[in-house]
Amino acid sequence: MKKYECVLVNHHDKIAGTIDSYQQKGWHLHTYQATLVDALTSSVNHYLLFEKE
């Protein structure tokens, strides 16, 4: 049975490190989504969905 975990990253500079950390633990990136939170401050949330067998 597959397991899924959604991770919220608040800044794009942390995406690569987060993916690397999860891959070292046996997770694979399944889906990536970015959403604009505040247009005035250009605040963006990045959602990474990982899966693991």
C-alpha positions in Angstrom: 0.0 0.0 0.0 1.4 3.4 -1.0 1.8 6.2 1.6 1.5 9.9 0.8 2.7 12.9 2.6 2.1 16.6 1.7 4.8 19.1 2.7 4.3 22.9 2.7 7.4 24.9 1.8 7.1 28.7 2.3 10.1 29.8 0.1 11.3 28.4 -3.2 14.9 28.3 -1.9 14.0 25.4 0.4 12.3 23.2 -2.3 15.5 21.4 -3.5 16.6 20.7 0.0 13.2 19.4 1.0 13.1 17.1 -2.0 16.6 15.8 -1.4 15.8 15.1 2.3 12.7 13.1 1.5 14.4 11.2 -1.3 17.1 10.1 1.1 14.3 8.6 3.2 12.9 6.6 0.3 10.1 9.0 -0.7 9.5 10.1 -4.3 8.1 13.4 -5.4 4.6 12.8 -6.9 3.2 16.2 -7.4 4.3 19.9 -7.0 1.9 22.8 -6.7 2.5 26.5 -6.1 -0.3 28.9 -4.9 -0.1 32.7 -4.6 -1.0 33.7 -1.0 -0.5 37.5 -1.1 -0.1 39.4 -4.3 1.2 42.5 -2.5 4.2 40.7 -1.0 4.5 38.0 -3.7 4.1 35.4 -1.0 3.8 31.9 -2.5 3.2 28.5 -0.8 4.7 25.5 -2.4 3.1 22.1 -1.8 5.1 19.0 -2.4 3.3 15.6 -2.4 5.5 12.7 -1.8 4.7 9.0 -2.2 6.4 5.9 -0.8 5.7 2.2 -1.4 
